[in-house]
């Protein structure tokens, strides 16, 4: 039998102060919750007159384990002798109460620190995005996989990709207040869902460099169909040179001429007139971290339905990695209405560009995790 602390060990709180927030605003630290066995106990230094609240929070985790609440029993060390059975290990966040105290009573104390801000979350706080940082922390803590590759992808999505696309959505909405935003497949698969959740704007556009450069009448009609309101179309893509957008615009500059990239490397700055929300030296792994769970679109048929690449390049491994990152990103999107993000949305553009600059150049840290997806892209681009 083992024991676990409750606050900042099995649960955290949306206001950042576990135990003080409402019961429903406590969320699981999934990695630690998965370690709790049916015979384990929860031991918490908390106000005994609020023990019912502690029990309710535990029950909301789906755990039926015994809960012991004391006024400082762990910190002072006397609780261990009061237990019917002494645990073999105790896990918790407070070094004195959850490590030193059990160690002194011949119980192995295990220190957990997952609740602390990560480097990325702390940077968001410093830049003025505190509520966004809290959201990212919840998304990170409520996802978990014991597969190192999958876990690296989950952290990348919740700590890097989600805040980058959040910032990009605010800037895109500011700079393009009118027109139908159509987001390019496949790199914008997750971005369009965030944009829809944040602003109720954006449609998914089945496209690729091949489809744009080789656009036929069917493809031009399909793209034009996004302008039913007559307000114009804004072509949106994640990154690149913008060259294929320019090729498409040459056929009908009025219809297809308004386009924007989220990010463009400085080496492409003079290559065409397609603007970017952000420009810097090369950013690696951005596209792989936004890979969609479908094949490459080569064009559309007469009914406007996608024509897919006629060979299957995905493997079980790449499909699982894509599923892992889509789920993690979706978890973060699902939390948007749980946090007050209006202060973040009102920050000046300079705060957003600073945040994107800091975050984007750290995608490379997750290179190993998404390398199979880069290989998949290479295989599918061999037309």
C-alpha positions as CSV (number, residue, x, y, z in Angstrom):
1,X,0.0,0.0,0.0
2,X,1.2,3.5,-0.9
3,X,0.0,7.0,0.0
4,X,-0.4,10.2,-2.0
5,X,-0.8,13.9,-1.2
6,X,-3.8,15.5,-2.8
7,X,-3.3,19.2,-3.7
8,X,-0.6,19.8,-6.3
9,X,0.0,16.1,-6.5
10,X,-3.3,14.5,-7.7
11,X,-5.0,17.7,-8.5
12,X,-4.4,21.3,-9.4
13,X,-6.8,24.3,-9.6
14,X,-7.7,26.7,-12.4
15,X,-7.0,29.7,-10.2
16,X,-3.6,28.4,-9.4
17,X,-4.4,27.8,-5.7
18,X,-5.5,24.2,-5.1
19,X,-7.8,23.9,-2.1
20,X,-9.0,27.5,-2.5
21,X,-10.8,27.1,-5.8
22,X,-14.2,25.5,-6.2
23,X,-14.5,21.7,-6.3
24,X,-15.4,21.6,-10.0
25,X,-12.4,23.8,-10.9
26,X,-9.9,21.3,-9.6
27,X,-8.5,19.1,-12.4
28,X,-6.4,15.9,-12.3
29,X,-2.7,15.7,-12.6
30,X,-3.1,12.7,-14.9
31,X,0.4,11.2,-14.5
32,X,0.0,10.8,-10.8
33,X,-3.6,9.8,-10.7
34,X,-2.7,6.8,-12.9
35,X,-0.3,5.6,-10.2
36,X,-3.0,5.4,-7.5
37,X,-3.9,1.7,-6.8
38,X,-7.2,0.5,-5.4
39,X,-5.7,-0.1,-1.9
40,X,-3.7,3.2,-1.7
41,X,-4.7,6.1,0.5
42,X,-4.7,9.9,0.1
43,X,-3.2,11.9,3.0
44,X,-3.6,15.6,3.0
45,X,-2.6,18.4,5.3
46,X,-5.7,20.6,4.9
47,X,-8.3,22.2,7.2
48,X,-10.1,19.3,8.9
49,X,-13.4,21.3,8.8
50,X,-13.1,21.2,5.0
51,X,-12.4,17.5,4.8
52,X,-15.7,16.9,2.9
53,X,-14.4,19.2,0.2
54,X,-11.2,17.2,-0.1
55,X,-13.2,14.0,-0.3
56,X,-15.4,15.4,-3.0
57,X,-12.4,16.5,-5.1
58,X,-11.0,12.9,-4.8
59,X,-14.3,11.4,-5.8
60,X,-14.4,13.7,-8.9
61,X,-11.2,12.0,-10.0
62,X,-13.0,8.8,-10.1
63,X,-11.2,7.4,-7.1
64,X,-12.9,5.7,-4.2
65,X,-9.7,5.5,-2.0
66,X,-9.7,6.4,1.7
67,X,-8.9,10.1,2.3
68,X,-7.2,11.2,5.5
69,X,-7.2,15.0,6.3
70,X,-5.1,16.4,9.1
71,X,-4.2,19.8,10.5
72,X,-0.5,19.6,9.8
73,X,-0.1,15.9,10.6
74,X,2.3,15.2,7.7
75,X,4.3,18.4,8.3
76,X,4.7,17.6,12.0
77,X,5.2,13.9,11.3
78,X,2.6,12.4,13.7
79,X,0.1,11.3,11.0
80,X,2.1,8.2,10.0
81,X,1.6,6.5,13.4
82,X,-2.1,7.2,13.3
83,X,-2.6,5.2,10.0
84,X,-3.9,1.6,10.4
85,X,-1.3,0.5,7.9
86,X,2.0,2.3,7.2
87,X,2.5,2.9,3.5
88,X,5.6,1.8,1.7
89,X,5.9,5.1,-0.2
90,X,4.4,8.5,-0.1
91,X,4.2,10.9,-3.0
92,X,3.7,14.6,-2.8
93,X,4.8,18.1,-3.8
94,X,5.9,19.6,-0.4
95,X,9.4,18.6,0.4
96,X,9.1,18.8,4.2
97,X,5.7,17.2,4.5
98,X,5.8,14.7,1.7
99,X,9.5,13.7,1.6
100,X,11.4,14.5,4.8
101,X,8.5,13.6,7.1
102,X,7.7,10.2,5.6
103,X,11.5,9.4,5.3
104,X,11.9,10.1,9.0
105,X,9.1,7.5,9.6
106,X,10.7,4.8,7.5
107,X,8.5,5.5,4.5
108,X,10.1,6.3,1.1
109,X,9.1,9.9,0.2
110,X,8.7,10.7,-3.5
111,X,8.9,14.3,-4.5
112,X,6.6,15.3,-7.5
113,X,7.0,18.6,-9.3
114,X,4.7,18.3,-12.4
115,X,2.5,21.1,-11.1
116,X,5.3,23.7,-11.4
117,X,5.3,26.0,-14.4
118,X,7.4,24.7,-17.3
119,X,9.8,27.0,-19.0
120,X,7.3,27.9,-21.6
121,X,4.4,28.5,-19.2
122,X,6.7,30.7,-17.1
123,X,7.6,32.7,-20.2
124,X,4.0,33.2,-21.0
125,X,3.4,34.7,-17.6
126,X,6.4,37.0,-18.0
127,X,5.1,38.2,-21.3
128,X,1.6,39.1,-19.8
129,X,-0.2,35.9,-20.9
130,X,-0.9,34.5,-17.4
131,X,-4.3,33.1,-18.0
132,X,-3.1,31.5,-21.2
133,X,-0.2,30.0,-19.2
134,X,-2.8,28.5,-16.7
135,X,-4.8,27.0,-19.6
136,X,-1.6,25.5,-21.1
137,X,-0.7,24.0,-17.7
138,X,-4.1,22.4,-17.3
139,X,-3.9,21.0,-20.8
140,X,-0.4,19.6,-20.1
141,X,-1.3,18.1,-16.7
142,X,-4.6,16.5,-17.8
143,X,-2.9,14.7,-20.7
144,X,-0.5,11.8,-20.1
145,X,1.2,9.0,-21.9
146,X,3.9,6.7,-20.7
147,X,5.2,6.5,-24.2
148,X,8.1,9.0,-24.3
149,X,7.4,10.0,-27.9
150,X,3.7,10.5,-27.3
151,X,4.4,12.5,-24.1
152,X,6.9,14.7,-25.9
153,X,4.3,15.4,-28.5
154,X,1.6,16.2,-25.8
155,X,3.9,18.7,-24.2
156,X,4.8,20.3,-27.5
157,X,1.2,20.7,-28.4
158,X,0.0,22.1,-25.0
159,X,3.1,24.3,-24.3
160,X,4.2,25.4,-27.7
161,X,1.9,24.7,-30.6
162,X,-1.3,25.8,-28.9
163,X,0.0,29.1,-27.5
164,X,1.7,29.9,-30.9
165,X,-1.6,29.3,-32.8
166,X,-3.5,31.2,-30.1
167,X,-1.3,34.2,-30.7
168,X,-1.5,33.8,-34.5
169,X,-5.3,33.7,-34.3
170,X,-5.4,37.0,-32.5
171,X,-3.1,38.7,-35.0
172,X,-4.8,37.2,-38.0
173,X,-8.2,38.4,-36.7
174,X,-6.8,41.9,-36.1
175,X,-5.2,42.2,-39.4
176,X,-8.0,40.6,-41.5
177,X,-11.3,41.7,-39.8
178,X,-13.3,41.0,-43.0
179,X,-13.2,38.3,-45.6
180,X,-13.7,34.6,-45.4
181,X,-10.6,33.0,-43.9
182,X,-9.8,29.7,-45.6
183,X,-7.2,27.7,-44.0
184,X,-4.9,25.5,-46.0
185,X,-4.9,21.7,-45.7
186,X,-3.0,20.0,-44.2
187,X,-0.9,22.3,-42.1
188,X,-3.8,24.3,-40.8
189,X,-5.9,21.4,-39.7
190,X,-5.6,22.4,-36.0
191,X,-5.3,26.1,-36.5
192,X,-8.7,26.4,-38.2
193,X,-10.4,24.6,-35.3
194,X,-8.8,27.0,-32.8
195,X,-9.8,30.0,-34.9
196,X,-13.4,28.8,-35.1
197,X,-13.5,28.3,-31.3
198,X,-12.0,31.7,-30.6
199,X,-13.7,33.9,-33.2
200,X,-16.3,31.8,-35.0
201,X,-14.4,32.3,-38.3
202,X,-12.5,30.2,-40.7
203,X,-13.1,27.2,-43.1
204,X,-10.9,24.3,-44.0
205,X,-9.6,24.4,-47.6
206,X,-8.5,21.2,-49.2
207,X,-5.3,22.2,-50.9
208,X,-1.6,21.6,-51.5
209,X,1.2,23.2,-53.5
210,X,0.4,20.7,-56.2
211,X,-3.3,21.6,-56.2
212,X,-2.6,25.4,-56.3
213,X,0.1,25.3,-59.0
214,X,-1.9,22.9,-61.2
215,X,-5.3,24.4,-60.5
216,X,-7.9,23.5,-63.1
217,X,-11.4,24.8,-63.6
218,X,-12.8,22.5,-60.9
219,X,-10.3,23.7,-58.4
220,X,-10.8,27.4,-59.2
221,X,-14.6,26.9,-58.9
222,X,-14.1,25.1,-55.6
223,X,-12.0,27.8,-54.2
224,X,-14.3,30.5,-55.4
225,X,-17.2,28.8,-53.6
226,X,-15.8,30.0,-50.3
227,X,-16.8,33.6,-51.3
228,X,-20.6,33.1,-51.2
229,X,-21.0,36.3,-49.1
230,X,-19.1,38.3,-51.6
231,X,-16.7,39.7,-49.0
232,X,-13.6,38.2,-50.6
233,X,-11.3,35.3,-49.6
234,X,-8.2,35.4,-47.4
235,X,-6.0,32.4,-48.2
236,X,-4.2,31.3,-45.0
237,X,-1.3,28.9,-44.6
238,X,1.0,28.0,-41.8
239,X,4.4,28.6,-43.3
240,X,6.5,28.6,-46.5
241,X,7.5,31.0,-49.2
242,X,4.0,31.8,-50.5
243,X,5.1,30.9,-54.0
244,X,2.2,28.6,-54.8
245,X,-0.3,31.2,-53.5
246,X,1.3,33.6,-56.0
247,X,0.9,31.1,-58.8
248,X,-2.8,30.7,-58.0
249,X,-3.2,34.5,-57.8
250,X,-1.9,34.9,-61.3
251,X,-5.0,33.4,-62.7
252,X,-7.4,35.6,-60.9
253,X,-5.7,38.3,-58.8
254,X,-9.0,39.8,-57.6
255,X,-10.4,36.6,-56.2
256,X,-7.2,34.9,-55.0
257,X,-4.8,37.8,-54.4
258,X,-5.4,38.3,-50.6
259,X,-3.3,35.8,-48.7
260,X,-1.3,35.5,-45.6
261,X,1.2,33.1,-44.0
262,X,1.5,32.6,-40.2
263,X,5.3,32.4,-40.5
264,X,7.8,33.0,-43.4
265,X,11.6,32.5,-43.1
266,X,13.6,35.7,-43.8
267,X,15.2,33.9,-46.8
268,X,11.9,34.1,-48.6
269,X,11.3,37.7,-47.7
270,X,12.0,39.1,-51.2
271,X,10.6,36.1,-53.2
272,X,7.0,37.3,-53.4
273,X,4.5,39.8,-51.9
274,X,2.6,37.3,-49.7
275,X,2.7,38.9,-46.1
276,X,3.4,36.9,-43.0
277,X,2.2,37.5,-39.4
278,X,5.8,36.7,-38.3
279,X,9.2,36.5,-39.9
280,X,12.5,35.2,-38.6
281,X,15.3,32.8,-39.2
282,X,14.2,29.3,-40.0
283,X,11.9,27.5,-37.6
284,X,12.1,23.7,-37.7
285,X,9.3,21.1,-37.0
286,X,6.4,23.6,-37.2
287,X,4.7,21.8,-40.1
288,X,5.2,18.3,-38.6
289,X,3.7,19.5,-35.3
290,X,0.6,20.5,-37.2
291,X,0.2,17.4,-39.4
292,X,-3.4,16.5,-40.3
293,X,-4.8,13.0,-40.1
294,X,-5.6,12.7,-43.8
295,X,-3.8,12.2,-47.0
296,X,-2.4,14.9,-49.4
297,X,-5.1,16.6,-51.5
298,X,-4.1,16.7,-55.2
299,X,-7.1,18.7,-56.4
300,X,-10.9,18.3,-56.4
301,X,-13.4,16.6,-58.7
302,X,-16.4,18.2,-60.4
303,X,-18.4,18.0,-57.2
304,X,-15.7,19.8,-55.2
305,X,-14.6,16.7,-53.4
306,X,-11.0,16.1,-52.6
307,X,-8.9,14.0,-54.9
308,X,-6.3,12.3,-52.6
309,X,-2.8,11.2,-53.3
310,X,-3.3,7.7,-54.8
311,X,-0.7,5.9,-52.6
312,X,-0.7,5.2,-48.9
313,X,2.4,6.5,-47.2
314,X,1.3,6.6,-43.5
315,X,2.2,3.8,-41.2
316,X,0.8,2.6,-37.9
317,X,3.5,4.6,-36.1
318,X,2.9,7.9,-37.9
319,X,-0.9,7.5,-37.6
320,X,-0.6,7.1,-33.8
321,X,1.7,10.1,-33.5
322,X,-0.7,12.3,-35.5
323,X,-3.6,11.1,-33.3
324,X,-1.6,11.9,-30.2
325,X,-0.9,15.4,-31.2
326,X,-4.5,16.1,-32.5
327,X,-5.9,14.9,-29.2
328,X,-3.5,17.0,-27.1
329,X,-4.3,20.1,-29.1
330,X,-8.0,19.4,-28.9
331,X,-7.7,19.2,-25.1
332,X,-6.3,22.7,-25.0
333,X,-9.0,24.0,-27.3
334,X,-11.7,22.5,-25.1
335,X,-10.4,24.6,-22.2
336,X,-10.9,28.0,-23.8
337,X,-14.2,28.8,-22.1
338,X,-12.7,27.8,-18.7
339,X,-10.3,30.8,-18.6
340,X,-10.8,34.6,-18.9
341,X,-8.6,35.4,-21.9
342,X,-9.8,38.9,-22.8
343,X,-6.8,40.5,-21.1
344,X,-4.5,38.4,-23.3
345,X,-6.5,39.3,-26.4
346,X,-6.0,43.0,-25.7
347,X,-2.2,42.9,-25.5
348,X,-0.3,44.9,-28.1
349,X,1.0,43.2,-31.2
350,X,4.6,43.5,-29.9
351,X,3.7,41.1,-27.1
352,X,2.5,38.6,-29.6
353,X,5.5,38.8,-31.9
354,X,7.8,38.4,-28.9
355,X,5.9,35.4,-27.7
356,X,5.8,33.7,-31.1
357,X,9.5,34.4,-31.5
358,X,10.4,32.8,-28.2
359,X,8.1,29.8,-28.7
360,X,8.7,28.9,-32.4
361,X,12.4,28.5,-32.1
362,X,11.9,25.8,-29.4
363,X,10.0,23.3,-31.7
364,X,13.4,21.8,-32.6
365,X,13.6,20.4,-29.0
366,X,10.9,17.9,-30.1
367,X,12.7,16.9,-33.3
368,X,13.0,13.2,-32.3
369,X,9.4,12.8,-31.5
370,X,8.1,14.1,-34.8
371,X,10.9,12.9,-37.1
372,X,8.6,10.0,-38.5
373,X,6.1,12.7,-39.6
374,X,8.9,14.6,-41.4
375,X,9.7,11.4,-43.3
376,X,6.0,10.9,-44.0
377,X,5.9,14.4,-45.6
378,X,9.0,13.6,-47.7
379,X,7.4,10.3,-48.9
380,X,4.1,12.0,-49.8
381,X,5.8,14.8,-51.6
382,X,7.5,12.4,-54.1
383,X,4.8,12.8,-56.7
